[in-house]
Amino acid sequence: MCFDAARAGCLTMALLLNVAHADVALVSEGEPRTIIVTADKPSRVVQYAAEELVRHVEKACGVRLEVLAESAVRPEARKRLYIGDSRGVREAGIDVAKLAAEAFVLRVTDDAVFIAGNDGGGDPLDADTRAGTLWGVYEWLDRDLRVRWLWPGELGTHVPKTKTVVAKTCDETTAPRLFQRRLRAGLGFASEHPALGFTAAAFKQFSEEQSVYLRRHRMGRSYPVSYGHAFTDWWEKDGKAHPEWFQLLESGKRGPNKKNGRFSMCVSNPDLEREIVARWAAKRPPHATTPGFINACENDILGLCSCDKCRAQDGAAPDDYLKFYPPTSKMVGSRFVSDRYAKFWLGIQQQAPAGATVVGYAYFNYFQAPTSGIKLNPNILIGYCPSAGWFPRSAEEHAWMKQQWSDWRDTGARLFMRTNHLLDGYCMPFILAHQFADEFHHAVEKGMVATDYDSLTGHWATQGPNLYTVARLHVRPEAAADEVLAEYYAAFGAASPAVKSYFEYWESYTTRNREKINQAMETLQASRWRSWAKAAHVLYPPECFTPAETLLEQAAHAEENDAEAVARVKFLQLGLQHARLCARVSAQLSLANSTAAKDEIKHAVDELIAFRRANERSGIGNFNHLAWVEDSSWKLSEETRQTPDLYP
């Protein structure tokens, strides 16, 4: 989300009217000067927004501001900070019903502060609940109180100490630039070896703290939108009656090549287009007011239909079609089919009611833009979903990946970022913040309208700069990577230079080892998103940790008088200790070369689990994600199939 007025400076109505307004003190020299006012029956979003403001102000200065319902406020009461819709807000000329979805008004006058937005009535932590008022509170906390949310939990919440809290004069109405800001929470990873993961109570804490963190970085959406692999159950339901809707294989057979196998659709079939629209229309509420999205995302497979009509719609393959895919990629030997899919989406959109948007994925062998010259339109929304392009990239590959975005944008379609790249890196200090930021900036410049990153694996203590950069750019899309990272490092006080050097060491290490990473994944047949732990010991040998440990020791000694900063350095040290332990276990148990005996497996795993149990409330990482990766990567004991709460 981008708050344009915040970046441009506070362009106020007061300035436009040439009327000077003063800043309003909420707290002065340790004394409250303002009360918070809500409607008599505030929504859940407004209640939560008020609680968040009170909580952060108290952390800044030790003063807890009073919150009163509007009817309980005496006329002579001190200055007021109105949160959410109320009579006083409406008397000030603010009509939240007329605001755009998720928009808010932030206004500071001589007598009052107003933070009121377009809100829904649901759970304030639910991404589908519009929360304009909450966004306004977070914008004020960000701007005037300089709050920074580094990672989930209290330790990751950086609030500068002050005796005076002031709301600076401004008057602006702001709406999110991106209609959806989404980091998939990564809380659904399930493992065949759950003993490696969280106990139930620790998972509950981790989940709750991360949900709060995501909302503080304003993750959410302006209106519901659903999409995803759209046709996964169609063969089972419709294959007998309509085999012509499904891929034609080279063998002459329609549908999957084996029972329960994956399949793509025959996207040149106009009857399929009509059926998709008809099924969408049948499910759409008759008086719906939100935009309609028709899911036309192909299944999780290459476009494989070999019928004459589909082939006739294909454009010429670009010269660099397979240039940046490894030789073992399923893309090798595939046919370039982007044009047929572009025509498929356009055909659906032309049959749909006015205003409906068709959603598709640029994926697999239809990832590069069409070459036939077809023009799309803004009612076609394409998820940019590369099946390669893992970070770190060479300069040439990075430029190529950005060019694919630009080429799709040039068709006239709207684009949203739907990559899997955040699944990479396991729990290692795999740092790629600068290259990620450069891709994000390019997408914003070239018209990005939404994001949907899969997934937030949550390894906060080893990959903090990555995750903070991802989250922060959703709030300040134009911010330079170094500006964002400077915010992160500043929270470590006097240890900031050493912490910066520590993560710069790891970003350099990650970048320098690009070829080694790619080669190890190929040689060990490890997946960048599913079985990374097969290769952890190869990519992070014991000697690489020593310089990093030295830098964190320097950081710990640099800030001995600031307990919070010391605790944050300790947080990083725990993450590094855990990463080293995981790499060591990988060397013993990796499925790529494990010869470990049963007692050796138990000893290695018990040591790892003991560390996780001792530190699972620290928030250093998502242990359930690690268990999910490790059960595809390591030779494990049957004992680890027990629940974490029962494992001895």
FENLIN-V724286 format. One record per backbone hydrogen bond with DSSP energy under -1.0 kcal/mol. NH is the residue of the N-H (numbers start at 0). CO is the residue of the C=O. Records with the same first field share a line. If there is no record, write none. Layout:
NH = CO ; CO
This chain:
6 = 2
7 = 3
10 = 8
11 = 9
15 = 11
16 = 12
17 = 14
18 = 13
23 = 166
25 = 164
26 = 164
27 = 30
29 = 162
30 = 27
32 = 25
33 = 25
34 = 78
35 = 65
36 = 80
37 = 67
46 = 42
47 = 43
48 = 44
49 = 45
50 = 46
51 = 47
52 = 48
53 = 49
54 = 50
55 = 51
56 = 52
57 = 53
58 = 54
59 = 55
60 = 56
61 = 57
67 = 35
69 = 37
71 = 68
72 = 69
76 = 73
79 = 110
80 = 34
81 = 112
82 = 36
83 = 114
89 = 85
90 = 86
91 = 87
92 = 89
93 = 88
97 = 94
98 = 95
102 = 99
103 = 173
104 = 115
105 = 171
106 = 113
107 = 169
108 = 111
112 = 79
113 = 106
114 = 81
115 = 104
117 = 102
119 = 129
125 = 122
128 = 125
131 = 117
134 = 130
135 = 131
136 = 132
137 = 133
138 = 134
139 = 135
140 = 136
141 = 137
142 = 138
143 = 139
146 = 140
147 = 157
149 = 155
156 = 153
157 = 147
161 = 59
164 = 26
166 = 23
171 = 105
173 = 103
178 = 448
180 = 219
183 = 452
194 = 639
195 = 192
196 = 193
202 = 198
203 = 199
204 = 200
205 = 201
206 = 202
207 = 203
208 = 204
209 = 205
210 = 206
211 = 207
212 = 208
213 = 209
214 = 210
215 = 211
216 = 212
217 = 214
218 = 213
219 = 180
220 = 126
221 = 178
229 = 296
233 = 230
236 = 232
237 = 233
238 = 234
241 = 237
244 = 241
245 = 242
246 = 263
248 = 252
251 = 248
254 = 246
260 = 257
265 = 244
266 = 264
268 = 265
272 = 268
273 = 269
274 = 270
275 = 271
276 = 272
277 = 273
278 = 274
279 = 275
280 = 276
281 = 277
282 = 278
283 = 279
287 = 284
293 = 356
295 = 358
300 = 298
305 = 247
310 = 306
311 = 307
313 = 310
320 = 317
322 = 319
324 = 321
328 = 325
331 = 328
333 = 330
336 = 364
340 = 336
341 = 337
342 = 338
343 = 339
344 = 340
345 = 341
346 = 342
347 = 343
348 = 344
349 = 345
351 = 347
355 = 352
356 = 291
357 = 378
358 = 293
359 = 380
361 = 382
365 = 362
366 = 363
375 = 410
379 = 376
380 = 357
381 = 413
382 = 359
383 = 415
384 = 361
397 = 393
398 = 394
399 = 395
400 = 396
401 = 397
402 = 398
403 = 399
404 = 400
405 = 401
406 = 402
407 = 403
408 = 404
409 = 405
410 = 407
411 = 408
413 = 379
415 = 381
416 = 449
417 = 383
422 = 419
423 = 420
427 = 424
429 = 427
430 = 428
435 = 431
436 = 432
437 = 433
438 = 434
439 = 435
440 = 436
441 = 437
442 = 438
443 = 439
444 = 440
445 = 441
446 = 443
447 = 442
448 = 414
450 = 179
451 = 416
452 = 181
453 = 418
455 = 183
456 = 454
459 = 457
460 = 619
462 = 458
466 = 462
467 = 463
468 = 464
469 = 465
470 = 466
471 = 467
472 = 468
474 = 471
475 = 471
478 = 475
483 = 479
484 = 480
485 = 481
486 = 482
487 = 483
488 = 484
489 = 485
491 = 488
492 = 489
494 = 491
495 = 492
498 = 494
499 = 495
500 = 496
501 = 497
502 = 498
503 = 499
504 = 500
505 = 501
506 = 502
507 = 503
508 = 504
509 = 505
510 = 506
511 = 507
512 = 508
513 = 510
516 = 512
517 = 513
518 = 514
519 = 515
520 = 516
521 = 517
522 = 518
523 = 519
525 = 520
533 = 530
534 = 531
538 = 534
539 = 535
543 = 540
544 = 541
548 = 544
549 = 545
550 = 546
551 = 547
552 = 548
553 = 549
554 = 550
555 = 551
556 = 552
557 = 553
565 = 561
566 = 562
567 = 563
568 = 564
569 = 565
570 = 566
571 = 567
572 = 568
573 = 569
574 = 570
575 = 571
576 = 572
577 = 573
578 = 574
579 = 575
580 = 576
581 = 577
582 = 578
583 = 579
584 = 580
585 = 581
586 = 582
588 = 584
589 = 585
590 = 632
592 = 589
593 = 589
600 = 596
601 = 597
602 = 598
603 = 599
604 = 600
605 = 601
606 = 602
607 = 603
608 = 604
609 = 605
610 = 606
611 = 607
612 = 608
613 = 609
614 = 610
617 = 614
622 = 620
625 = 621
626 = 622
627 = 623
628 = 624
629 = 625
630 = 626
631 = 628
632 = 629
633 = 629
634 = 588
639 = 636
640 = 637
641 = 638
645 = 642
646 = 642
